[in-house]
Amino acid sequence: MAELETFREATRAWLEENCPSGARGPGPIPNGSTKIEITDTDTRVWLERMIEKGWTVPSWPTEYGGGGLSKDEYLVLLEEMRRLSARPPLWSFGTSMIGPTLLELGSEPQKSTHLPRIARAEVEWCQGYSEPGSGSDLASLRTRAEDRGDHFVINGQKTWTSGAHNADWMFILVRTDPDAPKHEGISFLLLPMDQPGVTVKPIRLISGDSPFNETFFDNAIAQKADLVGELNKGWTVGKRLLQHERSGIEALVSGSTADAESGLVRAAKRSLGEASGRISDAAYRDQVLAYEMNNHVFRLAQRRAVEESDGGTPGPVTSIFKVYGSELQQTYYDLMTKIRGVQGFGAGRDGFDEADLETTRQWLFYRASSIYSGSNEIQRNIIAKRVLGLPD
Ligand SMILES: Cc1cc2nc3c(=O)[nH]c(=O)nc-3n(C[C@H](O)[C@H](O)[C@H](O)COP(=O)(O)OP(=O)(O)OC[C@H]3O[C@@H](n4cnc5c(N)ncnc54)[C@H](O)[C@@H]3O)c2cc1C
């Protein structure tokens, strides 16, 4: 206990000295892509300092670039970061999805090759799961990988591939045995994106953004050494990765969960007025309070689940996090837009400032949170079967 207190004091002092003011509160969070330049100085300095400490991935072993922190030390670090509203220095598909999966299920060469690069923010990954016709029924996927001795040759198509245009590597589910029952003929591969056999075509949204892509494979190559787990046993690896993705545990580190007054309360006071330190409008005050309490309880439940699972990512219970977390996000942005009145529904430029437009963009974006990473209907099926043990 005394050791933990010493760690807390040292951590607090180090953070106060090393977390630049521009890395506190909302702002950019790098993802490690070699194709994206970090233009904000404080964000870059914060990242560099945290890499040096191994605190971009605090609980990973030091030999893979992590901080080697115990579960208790990790939680102390998160608390101390929240105290300063320090942003996570790095958030990527590497830190939140493929990294934890390789730590559990990767070979030693896979770990020593890929994990340090993720920890040092030298790479970003994308997720090649969904295909046209294979979303919720993911195991029906048809992208083929043929075994050619020391490598696989891949042909087919993925879709909705978030960030593929900026990614350096992809983790991909492929069919390696077309004659086996559908869950048993799938393998999990790692694939460099910068090769002639991979073509990325942006899917343009009505807003003009292209956050995701169609990805085509035309004799693309993945090395045999980049097969994770056993041949035709990739479904197990793929499912475990989804649990890391759905856990939302990285949110525990987010500056937005700071104990100080939340962005929603501040926005409500600004838009609706403030009386005696409280939001003036009683009806909205109730709704904002209900959101704040539910959000706090949710974070505590997540933290308890992490503690009970020895600091790692829990199993099927992550589907509960996914459903409740995504509904909370949607409630947050529903309230954010409503409290702004007509300013909360900015679509064009005229009459709306950047904050109005950003609120609308976020509100629209989070409509998707109950779809991506497996829709909430599918999560409810998993909760019914795997958590509650209800019959099919
Ligand atoms: C913003 C965003 C980012 C994404 N990023 C990625 C990515 O990076 N990589 C990737 O591989 N994929 C990605 N996806 C794809 C995502 O995983 C799929 O959209 C999702 O799994 C649903 O599949 P689908 O779109 O094919 O819908 P469908 O599977 O066609 O489902 C349509 C509707 O039917 C419901 N439904 C289907 N089956 C059942 C069932 N058995 N019981 C009850 N209801 C059911 C679904 O809940 C849904 O409401 C992303 C999606 C979005 C929106």
The ligand as an ORCA input file, in Angstrom:
! r2SCAN-3c Opt
* xyz 0 1
  C     -18.789      3.902    -38.631
  C     -18.539      2.447    -38.967
  C     -17.226      1.981    -38.964
  C     -16.973      0.638    -39.283
  N     -15.659      0.210    -39.327
  C     -15.381     -1.061    -39.668
  C     -14.024     -1.508    -39.802
  O     -13.072     -0.756    -39.573
  N     -13.788     -2.777    -40.196
  C     -14.794     -3.648    -40.438
  O     -14.517     -4.805    -40.752
  N     -16.109     -3.268    -40.348
  C     -16.419     -2.004    -39.972
  N     -17.733     -1.580    -39.884
  C     -18.803     -2.508    -40.242
  C     -19.656     -2.998    -39.064
  O     -18.964     -3.952    -38.309
  C     -20.965     -3.574    -39.666
  O     -21.663     -2.477    -40.243
  C     -21.837     -4.246    -38.631
  O     -21.241     -5.433    -38.162
  C     -23.243     -4.577    -39.192
  O     -23.139     -5.262    -40.394
  P     -23.934     -4.777    -41.716
  O     -23.657     -3.311    -41.903
  O     -23.561     -5.684    -42.841
  O     -25.477     -4.913    -41.347
  P     -26.358     -6.241    -41.417
  O     -25.575     -7.382    -40.877
  O     -26.894     -6.361    -42.798
  O     -27.518     -5.891    -40.390
  C     -28.606     -5.029    -40.741
  C     -29.523     -4.923    -39.536
  O     -30.065     -6.227    -39.198
  C     -29.807     -6.535    -37.833
  N     -29.491     -7.952    -37.683
  C     -28.705     -8.700    -38.489
  N     -28.629     -9.985    -38.044
  C     -29.370    -10.028    -36.907
  C     -29.663    -11.062    -35.962
  N     -29.163    -12.302    -36.088
  N     -30.472    -10.764    -34.898
  C     -30.985     -9.499    -34.743
  N     -30.729     -8.478    -35.620
  C     -29.933     -8.733    -36.669
  C     -28.586     -5.698    -37.467
  O     -28.533     -5.431    -36.066
  C     -28.819     -4.429    -38.277
  O     -29.697     -3.552    -37.570
  C     -18.038     -0.240    -39.565
  C     -19.362      0.230    -39.542
  C     -19.616      1.553    -39.251
  C     -21.034      2.033    -39.242
*
